[in-house]
Amino acid sequence: MTTSAPPSLAARTTDEVRSLLDDPLLHELHHGLGGPYHLLFPGRFDANAAAFREALAEAGVEGQVYFAKKANKAAVFVERAAVLGLGVDVASHGELREALAHGVRGADVVVTGPAKSEQLLRVAVLQGSLVAVDAIDELDRVLALAAGLGRTARVLLRRLPPGQPHSRFGLDEDECETALRRCSAGPVDVEGFSFHLSGYDVRQRADLAGQLVRLCLHAREMGLRADRISIGGGFAVDYVGADDWRRFTEEHRPEHYHADKTFSGFYPYHSPVAGADALRAVLGATPAGEREPLARLLKAAGVRLLAEPGRALLDQAGCTVFAVQGVKERDGYAVLTVDGTSLSLSEQWFESEYLPEPVLVPHTEESDAGPFPACVGAATCLESDMISWRKIPFPLRPVVGDLLLYLNTAGYQMDSNESPFHELALPPKVVIEHPSDSVRPRWRLDRHP
Ligand SMILES: *Cc1c(COP(=O)(O)O)cnc(C)c1O
């Protein structure tokens, strides 16, 4: 059997990152911080948020963008959300505390997630946050809590997506009716309905949004406010180019992975419609059973559109940097060991792999020309702790001391699974900013002690 060369899969990146590749800063930071680290680019977060708002404005739709906080734990993104007047979507008391502490107003928070804790619900009601109610028993707890506090709770009723009937989230049609009846008599303000779909399908989102607009009209007949719907998150991110992705998916084979590893599936790293354009597409689509595009239906019904993007607001807003700590030659490829773990690149923990290619940042001038295929292992004692099983065709020969820059990792990759396994320190987060009075980028740590 002849073995073919492993295919390449270049990741999209930005001029900001490209200019850092030629800057001594990356190696200096590694030296100064003494290990792997994450880079954060708040400027990209701002630009992505502006693009989402622009999509709403273009369609003439009133609405609000909430940053789904679970996609990254950094302080800087909630700080930016507060400054920009974005809302934040939280699902735990810790996330709510973070949002409030960084200046997000309680009224700009939406609380999602199933069976929310008593503490989370209490603070949310006291702060006047919007609570997406997931179940009837939860609604009863909200009603009791609000009555006890002498407050009115602001709620959305989360709909179980009819197209995803096995979802464990949301209320089915009958439960929605029950909820509406209970709300019309209790200390709650039903501001509308919500859903969050897995996957990235535009049509499914437009169809269900159309149904939620009708639900609003129905709820109003019961004397409820119902003037907004939330379509959740799930706006795709386009990590790699169309041709690169097609070629990669056609050419890659088990022999292109260390130990002939196979995966049952990969994230759709290329997406022709992504980010704010996906919101545009949803607003421009005509929901099933309707005659007009969603944007028109919303305006005609006086319904505001809330969206909760996580990953898409973080597109190109971060990278993850590891250093090569060892190079082991194998038959036709190398096994690199870096100074971090796959806990800092989460895709492995979903039995998959983050395929967009890391960039090798050499620490010396003289490097042989490649390609040099290499997989990337972690500095742990677990056989399975690989950061990239894939044999990446590096253009230069990787040597100890070189850096690997994994691109576009801010959305879910960098910290959702991090723990100090093996007593390894968690990679610090470094915020990169570009002050107008400086030609060089300026950095600071994400959290001040
Ligand atoms: C996770 C989540 C989001 C964000 O999803 P993305 O795919 O990151 O956009 C939004 N809303 C809810 C309710 C969620 O659970």
The ligand as an SDF file (V2000), in Angstrom:
LIG
                    3D

 15 15  0  0  0  0  0  0  0  0999 V2000
  -24.9400   27.7120   24.0330 C   0  0  0  0  0  0  0  0  0  0  0  0
  -26.1140   28.5880   23.8570 C   0  0  0  0  0  0  0  0  0  0  0  0
  -26.0280   29.7010   23.0170 C   0  0  0  0  0  0  0  0  0  0  0  0
  -24.8150   30.0200   22.1760 C   0  0  0  0  0  0  0  0  0  0  0  0
  -24.6550   29.1060   21.1150 O   0  0  0  0  0  0  0  0  0  0  0  0
  -23.5470   29.3860   19.9850 P   0  0  0  0  0  0  0  0  0  0  0  0
  -23.6110   28.1610   19.1290 O   0  0  0  0  0  0  0  0  0  0  0  0
  -22.2470   29.5550   20.6600 O   0  0  0  0  0  0  0  0  0  0  0  0
  -23.9580   30.6020   19.2510 O   0  0  0  0  0  0  0  0  0  0  0  0
  -27.1230   30.5470   22.9650 C   0  0  0  0  0  0  0  0  0  0  0  0
  -28.2480   30.3110   23.6710 N   0  0  0  0  0  0  0  0  0  0  0  0
  -28.3700   29.2100   24.4740 C   0  0  0  0  0  0  0  0  0  0  0  0
  -29.6450   29.0000   25.2080 C   0  0  0  0  0  0  0  0  0  0  0  0
  -27.3200   28.3230   24.5860 C   0  0  0  0  0  0  0  0  0  0  0  0
  -27.4370   27.2470   25.3630 O   0  0  0  0  0  0  0  0  0  0  0  0
  1  2  1  0
  2  3  1  0
  2 14  2  0
  3  4  1  0
  3 10  2  0
  4  5  1  0
  5  6  1  0
  6  7  2  0
  6  8  1  0
  6  9  1  0
 10 11  1  0
 11 12  2  0
 12 13  1  0
 12 14  1  0
 14 15  1  0
M  END
$$$$
